[in-house]
Amino acid sequence: MNALELWQRYRQYLHVAPSVGLTLDISRMLFPPSFFEEMSQPMAQALQAVTNWNAEVWPTWTSSAGWGHYWLRAPATRPGGGHPHGCGADNPRDWQLR
């Protein structure tokens, strides 16, 4: 691409989200012009799957469940301490992420 084409692509694909202080430039990523159209259906399906999952999981969530990644690294900080399924902090190979 010549300089003019790069500038036009930059202007087309630059995204600024001032509400979160984010500026994202994907203009130098190698994707075809049809990429967004081709990915719209798979992305809609993925977002629907997440929405469905959230609808199943979050209504059963309670503050005492200790959900969150922080206790995977420091089980003593989890409400109730240890692993939620009872394997305990003394046997971390049973519950650490691999």
C-alpha positions, 0 to 999 in steps of 0.5 A: 500500500502506498502512503495515501492508501495507508492513511485512508485505511487508518481513517477508516479503521481507527476507533476512538472511545472517549468514554473509556479513554481508548483509541484502537488502530487496527489499520495495519492488521492484515484482514480483507475488506470483507472480514467484518461482514463475514464475521458478523454472524459468528460474532452474533452467535458468540455473543448470544452464547455468552448471554445465554450462559450469563442467564443460566449462571448469574441468577444462581450466583451469591456473594458467598460463592466466592466466584472470581479469579483472585482466589485461584492464586490466593485461596485463603482470600476466598470467602470461606477459604480453600477451594469451593469443592473442598480439596483444600489449599494443601493440595493445589494441584487439584485446583490450579489452572493449567 
